[in-house]
Amino acid sequence: MKAINKGNEPISLTEHRVKQYASYENLPNADTRESLLVEQGNICCYCMRRIPESEKTPGSKIEHFLCQDNHPDEELSYGNMLLACLGYEGSSKRLQTCDSKKGNLSLTYSPSNLARNIEDLVKYKPNGEIYSSDETLNTELETVLNLNVKQLKENRRVVYESVQNRIRNKVKQHKTNTLQKRFLEAEKRKWLNLVNGKYKEFCMVGVFVINKKLKRIA
């Protein structure tokens, strides 16, 4: 899961909010969806899968971190909005993920709450499992968001092994700790930087693997 730095809300949302009978249901949300897509670098707010850009093949939904049913006063709050993948919508509930699985359930930490950076709380195992040493968050990753379904776990495993193998092979070419750190920091930037406005899928898995190696040679 990647931390999200919220930007300014689109003007169309600001203007809509002051209208009589304004609600999320009658919000023309194309601008809002595009704004969320840009600030998240085209990845899902929860699982980090790629979100398609084309409206002809919609692959996302606007997620309210505080659900609309229980928090109607937050339904037009841009700070409460994230962009999620479809989360295998239409599959059985045990296979759904992200917002499709979450529904009206609550989460403790929002990816956009930078005061408690989600990146410091979420970890990954070599087999692709996502987890946290925070027991509450760990339960929510597993049951509320269902982020350890087989496909997501396999996708993360592939990234984990790919990054691990690359740094294992390349770091040997750098003879001193200083040079090794420089190489690893450059590799980390590749996973953290936007390319054509997009983050790599599952980017924080790559960052996690590199950070583990950096700690060992510190």
Secondary structure, DSSP 4 states (H G I P E B T S, - for coil): -------PPPHHHHHHHTSTT--STT---HHHHHHHHHHTTTB-TTT--B----TTS--EEEEESS-TTT-GGGTT-GGGEEEEE-TTTTS-GGG--HHHHHTT---S--TT-GGG-GGGT-EE-TTS-EE-SSHHHHHIIIIIS-TTSHHHHHHHHHHHHHHHHHHHHHGGG--SHHHHHHHHHHHHHHHHS-BTTBPPTTHHHHHHHHHHHHHHT-
